[in-house]
Every structure is written in C-alpha cells, then in structure tokens.
Amino acid sequence: MTDISRLIDLAKKRRRKGSSVEEVLASLRSEGATIVDCLKVVREVEGVRLGRAKEIVDSSDTWADVRESNERVRSLAMQALDESEDLD
C-alpha cells in the first residue's frame, strides 16, 4: 500500500523542478504506485478532473502495457457478448 500524500508531495517537487508529467508517472510507478494512485496524484498535482486525469494516465508511455492489456480484455469481453447474443 502506498501513502498517497507522500506520492503527491514527490510529484509536486518533481514538477516544480521541471519534470514532465510522463517523467513523474514513471517515477511514481517505480516507487510502487498503482494506476489508481497515479490518477489521484495527477488530479491533485495538475488540478484536473478525474476524466482528464484518466486520459493523461491512460495515454502515457508509463502505463502503455496496462492500457494494451485492458484493451485486449475489453475486446474479448465484447466479442464474448456478441457471440452470446448470437446464441439467443
């Protein structure tokens, strides 16, 4: 479990020093932050709404592996739903 306050402080310091959002996300992930932690940090540090924070995190190179995995799962789920409707 991560301490979100510590991650927010870390992110704020790195942003003040000129790190990009991508660099901050990479450092957070290396510190053990989850994708949900990163969403919370981006919301707080960047001052954006949840939807925008999700766009930022989901489109980052840091979380590309998770994004690709989630897309595959969604695709398989949709295919399974389509196939089950064909059986009706």
Helices and strands as residue ranges (DSSP letters): H 4-16, H 21-30, H 35-46, H 50-58, H 64-87
